[in-house]
Amino acid sequence: MTTALPSGLASAGLNAGEQELLDRVGQVARACAERADHYDRTARFPADDFDDLFAAGLNAPTVPREHGGLGLGPLSRDTLTLWLVTKELAKADLSLGRCWEGHANALVLVDALGSAEQKRRWFDGVVTRGEKWVGWSGEPQAPKPGEKRRFGTSVVRDDGAWVVTGTKVFATSATGAQWAILLVDTEGPGGARHAPDGRDSLLMLACDLSDPSVSVDDSWWDPIGMRATVSHLVRFDGTRLPDANVIGAPGAYLREGWQTAFIPHYAASFLGAAEAAYEYALKYVIRQDKVADPYVQHRVGSMAVDVESAYLWLRHVATLWDTGKREEARLAGSRARHVVEHLALRTVDNCVRVCGARSLIRPSPVERILRDLTFYVRHDNDDQVLATIGRALLGQEHDASFYKP
Ligand SMILES: Cc1cc2nc3c(=O)[nH]c(=O)nc-3n(C[C@H](O)[C@H](O)[C@H](O)COP(=O)(O)OP(=O)(O)OC[C@H]3O[C@@H](n4cnc5c(N)ncnc54)[C@H](O)[C@@H]3O)c2cc1C
């Protein structure tokens, strides 16, 4: 009896070096999976996981090779390997996957838009000291019921520096990262998500999080899942960021559509959660000798096809990035993100249906996977993702970055 996906599905097209890299990531990921329950229960940043990645020389995924990194990602035209690494870590722990994505994506931005001096300075910190990065935009403008405080930052110019005051939420890795790229708008609060398309007042400022003007309020983050992402509320109390910390030209993030390079990266994490549930379900039904049950067979078949489809989508989009078909890649990335959300949610649901209630009792990892995935897919609104795909097809104006209606 075969228990695997079609042979070579994850690794087809990878060269020997890339395969060896994924094998090393797999080894580290096994230790991360052991720690996932602890980090979830304590809602702590997965620091030991990042330490292990650093010790294994795996913590600089999107830093170019000439700076000592692994040279993965859309800029280096090795996108699929990056996404497969992310998938592997998310399979161990979806919260770790999110922190990892944030780190990898922030370094892509430094590589794409940073000056030579910035790259030297910041990449060295990652490669030699294991520094961790993240990107923070989150300034939701609509208060939830009962919420009195308003989130958002103001940015003013003062004596050769930008001064940031206010709050951000959903600040992933808040207690783990050393550096955050702050996406802030000189026109007012809202971050990147709320800035109108084409606005050139959106700045990217690299912030050293040990600055005494930066503080973390951990009382806000008490979510159903993704607890170990520690996506806390962060307060900036007149944080001075010199021009040497400004990344790229104002507005470049939106103008050049960088968010679209990161959207399918979320899908890679969704796939990790789905694959973990699928493999758990397979082992479970074999151990319980439920393999002759026609409904179990039906759902196992469905899970296998769904996981396989998600791989094929990621491979398709990665190929578009790596062959320089950037415009096609941007739209295909949203399609992949939409499809993979549903494939992953269905796979986890099928896992629960074949394994039963006991799969939702700790220490089963399935209850954490279900909570994490349910929450993480809300990172964007799937209705708006789909509508944006339709708008593009119908020749209507559309926001390929944040899917604003
Ligand atoms: C686990 C996790 C980690 C995250 N990490 C980060 C991070 O590291 N950095 C970062 O910057 N962000 C991060 N985010 C935040 C994310 O980018 C979104 O800003 C956040 O999820 C939005 O929260 P919300 O859905 O509650 O809010 P809202 O923005 O209030 O949206 C609620 C709903 O209303 C819809 N909506 C919003 N505006 C309109 C409108 N004008 N008309 C009609 N419908 C509308 C939305 O599409 C959505 O479905 C993270 C989110 C999650 C879940």
The ligand as a Gaussian input file, in Angstrom:
#p B3LYP/6-31G(d) Opt

LIG

0 1
 C       -1.756000      35.439000      12.000000
 C       -1.661000      36.789000      11.349000
 C       -0.439000      37.403000      11.255000
 C       -0.320000      38.667000      10.673000
 N        0.917000      39.240000      10.605000
 C        1.054000      40.454000      10.047000
 C        2.331000      41.076000       9.964000
 O        3.353000      40.530000      10.366000
 N        2.419000      42.307000       9.414000
 C        1.306000      42.974000       8.961000
 O        1.450000      44.065000       8.477000
 N        0.072000      42.413000       9.046000
 C       -0.073000      41.178000       9.552000
 N       -1.331000      40.590000       9.625000
 C       -2.523000      41.461000       9.395000
 C       -3.209000      41.335000       8.124000
 O       -2.336000      41.823000       7.144000
 C       -4.530000      42.144000       8.151000
 O       -4.264000      43.495000       8.341000
 C       -5.489000      41.731000       9.237000
 O       -5.665000      40.339000       9.211000
 C       -6.828000      42.442000       9.056000
 O       -7.602000      42.168000      10.194000
 P       -9.177000      42.013000      10.158000
 O       -9.538000      40.976000       9.159000
 O       -9.666000      41.848000      11.539000
 O       -9.611000      43.432000       9.795000
 P      -10.288000      44.356000       8.769000
 O       -9.221000      45.016000       7.982000
 O      -11.171000      45.211000       9.597000
 O      -11.178000      43.497000       7.809000
 C      -12.380000      42.847000       8.221000
 C      -13.158000      42.433000       6.998000
 O      -13.724000      43.559000       6.352000
 C      -13.325000      43.629000       4.992000
 N      -13.164000      45.037000       4.615000
 C      -12.178000      45.859000       5.041000
 N      -12.358000      47.098000       4.510000
 C      -13.478000      47.027000       3.756000
 C      -14.205000      47.973000       2.965000
 N      -13.795000      49.240000       2.835000
 N      -15.325000      47.569000       2.335000
 C      -15.757000      46.290000       2.460000
 N      -15.122000      45.354000       3.194000
 C      -14.006000      45.716000       3.827000
 C      -12.019000      42.865000       4.942000
 O      -11.750000      42.393000       3.655000
 C      -12.233000      41.763000       5.988000
 O      -12.870000      40.644000       5.480000
 C       -1.481000      39.322000      10.184000
 C       -2.725000      38.695000      10.269000
 C       -2.824000      37.436000      10.837000
 C       -4.176000      36.788000      10.901000

